[in-house]
Amino acid sequence: MGADRRAVLRLFALGAAATAGGGLLAGCSRQPGSKGVATKADAVKGVLPSYQPRQLVAPDLPGEGPIPHGYLTYPRQLATAVTNRPGSGGPPIRTISPWWGPIPPGRGNNSYLATVNGQLGVEVEPSLQDGATYADKLGAVLGARDVPDLLVAPNWEIDKLSRFSDAVRALFEDLTDHLKGDAVRAYPNLASLPTGAWEYSVWGGRLYAVPFPTDGPFALAMFYRKDLVDAAGVAPPKTIDELYQFGRKMTDTSRGVWAFGSVFDMVQQYFGCPGVQNGWRRKAGGGLEHKYETAEYRAALEFTARLFAEGLVHPETVASKGADEKQLFSGGRIAMYKDGLGAWQGMQGEQAKVTPGFEMQPLPVFAAGGAKPVVWGSEKPIFFTFVKKGLGRQRTEEILRVLDWCAAPFGSKEYELREYGVEGRHFTRAADGSPVPTDLGRTEIADQYDYLGGRVPVKVRSGDTPNYVKDYIDYHRATIGLMEEDLFAGIKLELPANYSKVLTPSEDKIADILRGRRPLGDLDQVVREFRSGGGDEGRAFLEKALADNGR
């Protein structure tokens, strides 16, 4: 929720650790799609909504390309973005979505839900599920074919679900005729979502989901505790050797402090490892190669394994991929770790209240091993919202009107209510007019509506994070030139089942190598098993997708 968006705090840090077995969709046993489907870019364009930008307030720091707009002041006068109540008094709209934090009170015991539902004219009944185990919930719901009216699915979980395309066509409403082209004008806030996000919402050549656009193009950053590092007299590292020395200097086990949490994903980028579609790039002689097969990946793995072996990584990270590294970081038990950039503002705002001088910053990207760094990123949405199939046109249109309300832009009354609740109850105002959440606001609001309809992402200054917006935009401007080219931009890929199934087991094996449970030399065996288990099938599929699109 705005400056306190706890829900995004764990998105990307947990994404790599989430598990999804290949049999999750056993209930969707139809075979079409199990070999993968690549919808050509031209076909994707034919079903997309017409983009209709809607900006109510001019930004102080205009975004460039995929970089969101930045606002240093909060508007004193708010506009009305939705003139008619979207709901028609139908039955409650049941939703399931992930949440990373304490579960708030439900409908009937939550004044925030009551107020928003009153504005909607229909009851929304959220079911928030633990984001750390959301893959299990998705698997159970999809396998049983028992989906709610609205289901929110994170992108990283979808990629790991075999036969997800089958589930989409069997369980969810085809929204193409409701939203493609100028039909989306009936939903002006949905029409303002970026085209790059809608492109990923196509399955089998049809539009099946409403996207929740990413806050920015970069999945991850390497965050460090600037306040603690400055106090220790240690300079932020600018080379890979300095990163190692940073680990030696900041680790003090006698005080229960270790330099690092999880850092491997960022180290890979420093060494220039590819990240497109889980790690592919063009080979010099033609075709594609996976990062596991490259010298850069081997060097990144060897470097990071050394950090583990020398005791520079916190024991909880060593013991489990599910370590609560946010707690370790905010508590000063680790000085550096990788996380999604969505974590930044919420953690900075919350921790500044309890830890005087608390300051976290993203480490500027640098080159390692003589290679040019590659920063992973794309416009791939964070979430997708699916509508249950078979509800009928009238009910589907009511739900789409609700999603349109949920996508109201910054500067509107609807945006403020959705993000912050009711003034005087869920938030107060700072001297500059910006909302400051109350304890009740923090308890009752858990992005119950945010994820449903997407929104045009913006970065808004708040009283507890006065420097965040400028720092965020500056980091993106300094890094955007290093962003990896997406070879498959505009092509909708529904990955082969065998390739999807091999991803998590392969990463688990790499995790064992990092932690010293397997020797570095086992990487060759991991590569062979990856290739035979579905990696080569994925390679052939992706190479054909490029060729079919003239690339």
C-alpha positions as CSV (number, residue, x, y, z in Angstrom):
1,M,0.0,0.0,0.0
2,G,1.9,3.0,-1.3
3,A,4.8,3.9,0.9
4,D,4.1,0.9,3.0
5,R,3.8,-1.8,0.3
6,R,4.7,-4.7,2.5
7,A,3.3,-7.1,0.0
8,V,6.0,-6.5,-2.6
9,L,8.7,-6.7,0.1
10,R,9.2,-10.4,-0.5
11,L,8.2,-10.8,-4.1
12,F,11.5,-11.3,-5.8
13,A,13.6,-12.6,-2.9
14,L,11.1,-15.4,-2.5
15,G,10.5,-16.0,-6.2
16,A,13.8,-17.9,-6.7
17,A,13.1,-20.0,-3.6
18,A,9.5,-20.8,-4.4
19,T,8.8,-24.4,-5.4
20,A,6.3,-25.8,-7.9
21,G,6.3,-29.5,-8.7
22,G,5.6,-30.6,-12.2
23,G,2.5,-32.6,-11.1
24,L,0.6,-29.6,-9.6
25,L,-1.8,-29.5,-12.5
26,A,-2.6,-33.2,-12.5
27,G,-6.3,-32.3,-12.6
28,C,-5.7,-30.5,-15.9
29,S,-4.5,-33.6,-17.8
30,R,-5.1,-32.5,-21.4
31,Q,-1.9,-32.8,-23.4
32,P,-2.1,-29.8,-25.8
33,G,0.4,-27.2,-24.7
34,S,2.6,-29.6,-22.9
35,K,5.2,-29.2,-25.7
36,G,5.0,-25.5,-25.4
37,V,3.3,-22.8,-27.5
38,A,4.8,-19.6,-28.9
39,T,2.3,-17.1,-30.1
40,K,3.8,-14.8,-32.7
41,A,4.3,-11.1,-31.9
42,D,1.8,-10.1,-34.6
43,A,-0.9,-12.4,-33.3
44,V,-0.4,-11.1,-29.7
45,K,-0.8,-7.5,-30.9
46,G,-4.1,-8.4,-32.5
47,V,-5.8,-9.1,-29.2
48,L,-4.4,-6.4,-27.0
49,P,-6.4,-3.5,-25.6
50,S,-5.9,0.0,-27.1
51,Y,-3.5,1.9,-24.9
52,Q,-5.2,5.1,-23.5
53,P,-2.9,6.9,-21.1
54,R,-4.5,8.5,-18.1
55,Q,-2.4,10.9,-16.0
56,L,-4.2,13.1,-13.4
57,V,-1.1,14.7,-12.0
58,A,2.1,15.8,-13.8
59,P,5.1,14.0,-12.4
60,D,8.0,15.9,-10.7
61,L,10.5,13.3,-12.1
62,P,9.1,12.0,-15.4
63,G,9.8,8.3,-16.1
64,E,11.6,7.3,-19.2
65,G,10.6,4.1,-21.0
66,P,9.9,1.4,-18.4
67,I,11.0,3.7,-15.5
68,P,7.9,4.9,-13.5
69,H,7.1,8.5,-12.9
70,G,8.2,10.0,-9.6
71,Y,6.3,12.4,-7.4
72,L,7.9,14.5,-4.7
73,T,4.7,16.1,-3.5
74,Y,1.2,14.6,-2.8
75,P,-1.6,16.4,-4.5
76,R,-3.9,18.6,-2.3
77,Q,-6.9,18.2,-4.7
78,L,-7.9,14.7,-5.8
79,A,-9.9,13.9,-8.9
80,T,-12.8,11.4,-9.2
81,A,-11.6,8.6,-11.6
82,V,-14.8,6.4,-11.5
83,T,-18.1,8.3,-11.7
84,N,-20.5,5.3,-11.3
85,R,-20.4,2.5,-8.8
86,P,-19.0,-0.5,-10.5
87,G,-21.0,-3.1,-8.7
88,S,-24.7,-4.0,-9.3
89,G,-25.3,-5.6,-6.0
90,G,-24.4,-9.1,-7.1
91,P,-23.2,-11.9,-4.8
92,P,-19.8,-11.4,-3.1
93,I,-16.7,-11.6,-5.4
94,R,-14.4,-14.2,-3.9
95,T,-10.7,-13.6,-4.5
96,I,-7.5,-15.4,-3.7
97,S,-4.2,-13.6,-3.7
98,P,-0.8,-13.8,-2.0
99,W,0.4,-11.8,1.0
100,W,3.7,-11.6,2.7
101,G,2.9,-10.5,6.3
102,P,0.3,-10.9,9.0
103,I,-3.1,-11.7,7.6
104,P,-5.5,-8.8,8.3
105,P,-9.1,-9.3,9.6
106,G,-11.6,-10.5,7.0
107,R,-14.8,-9.2,5.7
108,G,-17.2,-8.4,8.5
109,N,-14.4,-7.5,10.9
110,N,-12.4,-5.0,8.8
111,S,-13.5,-1.4,8.4
112,Y,-11.2,-0.9,5.4
113,L,-12.9,-3.7,3.5
114,A,-16.4,-2.4,4.5
115,T,-15.6,1.1,3.3
116,V,-14.1,0.1,-0.1
117,N,-16.9,-2.5,-0.7
118,G,-19.4,0.3,0.0
119,Q,-17.8,2.3,-2.7
120,L,-17.8,-0.6,-5.1
121,G,-21.5,-1.5,-4.7
122,V,-20.6,-5.2,-4.4
123,E,-18.8,-7.1,-1.7
124,V,-15.3,-8.3,-2.4
125,E,-14.4,-11.2,-0.1
126,P,-10.6,-11.5,-0.1
127,S,-8.8,-14.7,0.9
128,L,-5.1,-13.8,1.5
129,Q,-2.7,-16.7,1.4
130,D,0.9,-16.9,2.7
131,G,3.1,-15.8,-0.2
132,A,5.9,-18.0,0.9
133,T,3.8,-21.1,0.2
134,Y,1.6,-19.7,-2.5
135,A,2.8,-22.3,-5.0
136,D,1.1,-25.0,-2.9
137,K,-2.2,-23.1,-2.8
138,L,-2.1,-22.5,-6.6
139,G,-1.5,-26.1,-7.2
140,A,-4.3,-27.2,-5.0
141,V,-6.8,-24.8,-6.4
142,L,-5.9,-25.4,-10.0
143,G,-5.6,-29.2,-9.6
144,A,-9.0,-29.4,-8.0
145,R,-10.5,-27.0,-10.6
146,D,-12.0,-25.1,-7.7
147,V,-11.1,-21.5,-8.5
148,P,-12.6,-18.3,-7.0
149,D,-14.2,-15.5,-9.0
150,L,-10.8,-13.8,-9.1
151,L,-7.4,-15.6,-8.8
152,V,-4.1,-13.7,-8.6
153,A,-1.1,-15.7,-9.9
154,P,2.5,-14.4,-9.5
155,N,4.6,-14.6,-12.7
156,W,7.4,-16.7,-11.2
157,E,4.9,-19.4,-10.1
158,I,3.3,-19.6,-13.5
159,D,6.6,-20.3,-15.2
160,K,7.1,-23.3,-13.1
161,L,3.7,-24.8,-13.5
162,S,3.5,-27.5,-16.2
163,R,0.4,-27.4,-18.4
164,F,-0.6,-24.0,-17.0
165,S,-2.0,-23.2,-20.5
166,D,-4.4,-26.0,-20.1
167,A,-5.6,-24.7,-16.8
168,V,-6.1,-21.2,-18.2
169,R,-8.3,-22.4,-21.0
170,A,-10.3,-24.8,-18.8
171,L,-10.9,-22.6,-15.8
172,F,-10.7,-19.0,-16.7
173,E,-12.8,-16.6,-18.8
174,D,-11.5,-15.5,-22.2
175,L,-11.5,-11.7,-21.8
176,T,-10.5,-10.9,-25.4
177,D,-13.8,-9.7,-26.7
178,H,-14.3,-7.6,-23.5
179,L,-11.0,-5.8,-23.7
180,K,-9.3,-6.0,-27.1
181,G,-8.9,-2.9,-29.2
182,D,-11.3,-0.1,-28.4
183,A,-13.6,-2.4,-26.3
184,V,-11.3,-1.5,-23.3
185,R,-12.6,2.1,-23.4
186,A,-15.5,0.9,-21.2
187,Y,-12.7,0.4,-18.6
188,P,-10.6,3.6,-18.9
189,N,-8.3,2.7,-16.0
190,L,-7.5,-0.7,-17.4
191,A,-6.9,1.0,-20.7
192,S,-4.1,3.0,-19.1
193,L,-2.1,-0.1,-18.2
194,P,1.1,-0.3,-20.4
195,T,0.9,-2.4,-23.5
196,G,4.1,-4.2,-22.5
197,A,2.3,-5.7,-19.5
198,W,-0.8,-6.8,-21.5
199,E,1.5,-8.7,-24.0
200,Y,2.2,-11.2,-21.3
201,S,-1.5,-11.8,-20.5
202,V,-2.1,-13.8,-23.7
203,W,-2.4,-17.6,-23.7
204,G,-3.1,-19.5,-26.9
205,G,-3.6,-16.3,-28.8
206,R,-6.3,-15.0,-26.5
207,L,-6.4,-12.5,-23.7
208,Y,-7.1,-14.2,-20.4
209,A,-5.8,-12.0,-17.6
210,V,-5.5,-8.5,-16.3
211,P,-1.8,-7.7,-15.5
212,F,-0.3,-6.0,-12.4
213,P,2.6,-4.1,-14.1
214,T,6.0,-4.1,-12.6
215,D,7.1,-1.1,-10.5
216,G,10.2,-0.9,-12.8
217,P,12.1,-3.1,-15.2
218,F,14.6,-4.6,-12.8
219,A,13.7,-7.7,-10.9
220,L,16.4,-7.4,-8.2
221,A,19.0,-5.2,-6.6
222,M,21.8,-5.7,-4.1
223,F,20.9,-3.8,-1.0
224,Y,23.3,-2.9,1.8
225,R,22.8,-1.2,5.2
226,K,24.5,2.1,4.4
227,D,24.2,3.2,8.0
228,L,26.0,0.2,9.3
229,V,28.6,0.1,6.6
230,D,29.4,3.8,7.0
231,A,29.7,3.4,10.8
232,A,32.2,0.5,10.2
233,G,34.3,2.7,7.9
234,V,33.9,0.2,5.0
235,A,33.4,1.5,1.5
236,P,30.7,0.0,-0.7
237,P,32.3,-2.4,-3.1
238,K,32.9,-1.4,-6.7
239,T,34.7,-4.6,-7.9
240,I,34.2,-8.3,-7.3
241,D,37.4,-8.4,-5.2
242,E,36.1,-5.5,-3.1
243,L,32.9,-7.4,-2.6
244,Y,34.8,-10.3,-1.2
245,Q,36.8,-8.0,1.1
246,F,33.6,-6.3,2.1
247,G,32.5,-9.8,3.3
248,R,35.6,-10.2,5.4
249,K,35.4,-6.8,7.0
250,M,31.7,-6.8,7.8
251,T,31.4,-10.3,9.2
252,D,31.8,-10.5,13.0
253,T,30.4,-13.7,14.3
254,S,31.2,-12.7,17.9
255,R,28.5,-10.1,17.5
256,G,26.2,-12.3,15.5
257,V,26.8,-10.3,12.3
258,W,27.5,-11.7,8.9
259,A,28.1,-9.8,5.7
260,F,25.8,-11.6,3.4
261,G,22.4,-13.2,2.9
262,S,21.5,-14.4,-0.5
263,V,23.6,-12.7,-3.2
264,F,24.0,-15.2,-6.0
265,D,21.5,-13.8,-8.4
266,M,23.2,-10.4,-8.3
267,V,26.7,-11.9,-8.5
268,Q,25.6,-13.7,-11.7
269,Q,24.6,-10.3,-13.2
270,Y,28.0,-8.8,-12.3
271,F,29.7,-11.7,-14.2
272,G,27.4,-11.1,-17.2
273,C,25.3,-14.2,-16.9
274,P,22.1,-14.2,-19.0
275,G,18.7,-14.0,-17.4
276,V,16.2,-14.1,-20.3
277,Q,13.6,-16.8,-19.9
278,N,15.5,-18.3,-17.0
279,G,18.9,-17.8,-18.4
280,W,19.3,-17.9,-22.2
281,R,21.4,-16.0,-24.7
282,R,22.6,-16.3,-28.3
283,K,25.8,-18.2,-29.0
284,A,28.4,-16.7,-31.2
285,G,28.0,-19.4,-33.8
286,G,24.2,-19.4,-33.7
287,G,21.6,-20.9,-31.6
288,L,21.0,-20.5,-27.8
289,E,23.1,-21.4,-24.8
290,H,21.9,-21.6,-21.2
291,K,23.7,-19.8,-18.4
292,Y,24.6,-23.1,-16.8
293,E,26.8,-23.8,-19.9
294,T,28.8,-20.6,-19.7
295,A,32.1,-19.7,-18.2
296,E,30.6,-16.7,-16.6
297,Y,28.1,-18.8,-14.6
298,R,30.8,-21.1,-13.5
299,A,32.9,-18.2,-12.3
300,A,29.9,-16.6,-10.5
301,L,29.1,-20.0,-8.8
302,E,32.8,-20.5,-7.7
303,F,32.9,-17.0,-6.3
304,T,29.7,-17.2,-4.3
305,A,30.5,-20.7,-3.1
306,R,33.7,-19.2,-1.6
307,L,31.6,-16.8,0.4
308,F,29.6,-19.7,1.9
309,A,32.7,-21.8,2.5
310,E,34.5,-19.0,4.4
311,G,31.5,-18.3,6.7
312,L,30.6,-14.9,5.3
313,V,27.0,-15.9,4.7
314,H,24.5,-15.9,7.6
315,P,23.9,-19.4,9.0
316,E,20.1,-19.2,8.4
317,T,20.7,-18.5,4.7
318,V,23.1,-21.4,4.6
319,A,20.6,-23.7,6.2
320,S,17.5,-22.8,4.2
321,K,16.5,-21.0,1.0
322,G,13.5,-19.8,3.0
323,A,15.4,-17.7,5.6
324,D,13.7,-14.5,6.6
325,E,16.5,-12.3,5.3
326,K,14.4,-9.1,5.6
327,Q,14.3,-9.6,9.3
328,L,18.0,-10.4,9.3
329,F,18.8,-7.3,7.3
330,S,16.5,-4.9,9.2
331,G,17.9,-6.3,12.4
332,G,21.5,-5.7,11.4
333,R,22.4,-9.4,11.3
334,I,23.4,-9.2,7.6
335,A,24.8,-6.1,5.9
336,M,23.9,-7.0,2.3
337,Y,21.5,-9.2,0.4
338,K,19.5,-9.2,-2.8
339,D,15.8,-8.3,-2.9
340,G,13.2,-6.9,-5.2
341,L,13.3,-3.1,-5.6
342,G,9.7,-3.1,-4.4
343,A,11.1,-3.9,-0.9
344,W,12.9,-0.6,-0.6
345,Q,10.4,2.0,0.4
346,G,8.3,-0.1,2.7
347,M,11.3,-1.4,4.7
348,Q,13.0,2.0,4.8
349,G,9.8,3.7,6.1
350,E,9.0,1.0,8.7
351,Q,12.6,0.6,10.0
352,A,13.3,4.3,10.2
353,K,10.6,4.5,12.9
354,V,12.3,1.9,15.1
355,T,16.0,2.2,14.2
356,P,17.3,5.8,14.2
357,G,19.5,6.4,11.2
358,F,18.4,3.3,9.4
359,E,19.3,3.6,5.7
360,M,19.3,1.0,3.0
361,Q,20.6,1.6,-0.5
362,P,21.0,-0.4,-3.7
363,L,24.6,-1.1,-4.6
364,P,25.6,0.3,-8.0
365,V,26.1,-2.5,-10.5
366,F,29.7,-3.3,-11.5
367,A,31.6,-5.6,-13.8
368,A,33.3,-8.8,-12.6
369,G,35.8,-11.1,-14.3
370,G,36.4,-8.8,-17.2
371,A,32.8,-9.3,-18.5
372,K,30.3,-6.5,-19.1
373,P,27.6,-6.7,-16.4
374,V,24.1,-7.7,-17.5
375,V,21.1,-6.5,-15.5
376,W,18.1,-8.7,-15.7
377,G,14.8,-7.0,-16.4
378,S,11.6,-6.8,-18.5
379,E,8.1,-5.4,-18.5
380,K,6.8,-8.8,-17.3
381,P,3.9,-8.1,-14.8
382,I,4.4,-9.1,-11.2
383,F,0.9,-10.7,-11.0
384,F,-1.9,-11.8,-13.3
385,T,-5.6,-11.7,-12.3
386,F,-7.9,-14.3,-13.8
387,V,-11.7,-14.3,-13.9
388,K,-13.5,-17.6,-13.3
389,K,-14.9,-19.1,-16.4
390,G,-18.7,-19.4,-17.0
391,L,-20.0,-16.6,-14.8
392,G,-21.9,-15.1,-17.7
393,R,-21.5,-11.8,-19.5
394,Q,-23.3,-9.6,-17.0
395,R,-21.3,-10.9,-14.0
396,T,-18.0,-10.8,-15.9
397,E,-18.6,-7.2,-16.9
398,E,-19.4,-6.3,-13.2
399,I,-16.1,-7.9,-12.2
400,L,-14.2,-6.0,-14.9
401,R,-15.8,-2.7,-13.6
402,V,-14.5,-3.6,-10.2
403,L,-11.0,-4.3,-11.6
404,D,-11.2,-0.9,-13.4
405,W,-11.9,0.8,-10.0
406,C,-9.0,-1.1,-8.5
407,A,-6.7,0.3,-11.3
408,A,-7.6,4.0,-10.6
409,P,-4.5,6.2,-11.1
410,F,-2.5,8.3,-8.7
411,G,-4.1,11.6,-8.0
412,S,-7.6,10.1,-7.7
413,K,-9.9,9.7,-4.7
414,E,-10.2,6.0,-5.5
415,Y,-6.4,5.6,-5.5
416,E,-6.1,7.2,-2.1
417,L,-8.9,5.0,-0.6
418,R,-7.5,1.9,-2.2
419,E,-3.9,2.6,-1.0
420,Y,-4.4,4.2,2.4
421,G,-8.0,3.8,3.5
422,V,-10.0,6.4,5.3
423,E,-8.3,9.6,6.6
424,G,-8.4,9.8,10.4
425,R,-8.9,6.1,10.7
426,H,-6.4,4.4,8.5
427,F,-4.0,7.3,7.9
428,T,-3.2,10.8,9.0
429,R,-1.5,13.5,6.9
430,A,2.0,14.8,7.2
431,A,2.7,18.5,7.0
432,D,3.1,18.2,3.2
433,G,-0.3,16.5,2.9
434,S,1.0,13.0,2.2
435,P,-0.7,10.1,3.9
436,V,0.9,8.4,6.9
437,P,-0.5,5.0,7.9
438,T,-1.9,4.5,11.4
439,D,-1.6,1.3,13.3
440,L,-5.1,0.4,12.2
441,G,-4.2,1.0,8.6
442,R,-1.2,-1.2,8.9
443,T,-3.4,-3.9,10.5
444,E,-6.4,-3.8,8.1
445,I,-4.8,-3.0,4.7
446,A,-3.0,-5.7,2.9
447,D,-3.3,-4.8,-0.8
448,Q,-6.6,-6.7,-0.9
449,Y,-7.6,-4.6,-4.0
450,D,-4.2,-3.5,-5.4
451,Y,-3.3,-6.7,-7.1
452,L,-6.7,-7.3,-8.6
453,G,-6.8,-4.6,-11.3
454,G,-3.2,-3.7,-11.8
455,R,-2.3,0.0,-11.7
456,V,0.0,2.4,-13.5
457,P,3.0,2.2,-11.3
458,V,4.3,5.5,-9.8
459,K,6.8,6.3,-7.0
460,V,5.4,8.7,-4.4
461,R,7.4,10.5,-1.7
462,S,6.2,10.0,1.8
463,G,7.2,11.8,5.1
464,D,9.0,8.7,6.4
465,T,11.0,8.1,3.2
466,P,11.8,11.7,2.0
467,N,14.7,10.7,-0.2
468,Y,13.4,7.5,-1.7
469,V,11.8,8.6,-4.9
470,K,14.8,10.5,-6.1
471,D,17.1,7.7,-5.1
472,Y,14.9,5.2,-6.8
473,I,14.7,7.1,-10.1
474,D,18.5,7.9,-10.0
475,Y,19.3,4.2,-9.6
476,H,17.2,3.3,-12.5
477,R,18.6,6.0,-14.7
478,A,22.1,4.9,-13.9
479,T,21.4,1.2,-14.5
480,I,19.0,1.2,-17.5
481,G,21.8,1.2,-20.0
482,L,23.0,-2.2,-18.7
483,M,19.6,-3.9,-19.0
484,E,19.7,-7.1,-20.9
485,E,17.9,-7.3,-24.3
486,D,14.8,-9.5,-24.2
487,L,15.2,-11.7,-27.2
488,F,11.6,-12.7,-27.0
489,A,10.0,-9.3,-26.5
490,G,6.4,-9.3,-27.8
491,I,6.3,-13.1,-28.2
492,K,4.0,-15.0,-25.8
493,L,5.8,-18.1,-24.6
494,E,4.0,-21.0,-23.0
495,L,6.9,-23.2,-22.0
496,P,7.2,-26.9,-22.6
497,A,6.2,-29.0,-19.6
498,N,9.5,-30.9,-19.3
499,Y,11.4,-27.6,-19.4
500,S,9.2,-26.1,-16.7
501,K,9.6,-29.1,-14.5
502,V,13.4,-29.2,-14.7
503,L,13.9,-25.6,-13.5
504,T,13.3,-25.9,-9.8
505,P,15.2,-29.3,-9.3
506,S,18.2,-27.8,-11.2
507,E,18.2,-24.7,-9.0
508,D,18.0,-26.9,-5.9
509,K,21.1,-28.8,-7.1
510,I,22.9,-25.5,-7.6
511,A,21.9,-24.4,-4.1
512,D,23.6,-27.6,-2.7
513,I,26.8,-26.7,-4.6
514,L,26.7,-23.1,-3.2
515,R,26.4,-24.4,0.3
516,G,29.2,-27.0,0.0
517,R,26.9,-30.0,0.2
518,R,28.1,-30.9,-3.3
519,P,31.5,-30.1,-4.9
520,L,31.9,-27.5,-7.6
521,G,32.8,-30.2,-10.0
522,D,29.2,-31.4,-9.9
523,L,28.1,-28.5,-12.0
524,D,28.9,-30.6,-15.1
525,Q,26.6,-33.3,-13.9
526,V,23.9,-30.7,-13.1
527,V,24.2,-29.4,-16.7
528,R,23.8,-32.9,-18.2
529,E,20.8,-33.6,-16.1
530,F,19.3,-30.2,-16.9
531,R,19.7,-30.8,-20.6
532,S,18.4,-34.3,-20.6
533,G,15.5,-33.5,-18.2
534,G,14.0,-30.8,-20.4
535,G,16.7,-28.1,-21.0
536,D,17.5,-29.2,-24.5
537,E,13.7,-29.4,-25.3
538,G,13.4,-25.8,-24.0
539,R,16.3,-24.7,-26.1
540,A,14.8,-26.2,-29.3
541,F,11.4,-24.6,-28.5
542,L,12.9,-21.2,-27.9
543,E,15.2,-21.3,-30.9
544,K,12.1,-22.1,-33.1
545,A,10.1,-19.3,-31.5
546,L,12.9,-16.9,-32.5
547,A,13.1,-18.3,-36.1
548,D,9.3,-18.2,-36.5
549,N,9.4,-14.5,-35.7
550,G,12.3,-13.7,-38.0
551,R,14.8,-13.2,-35.2
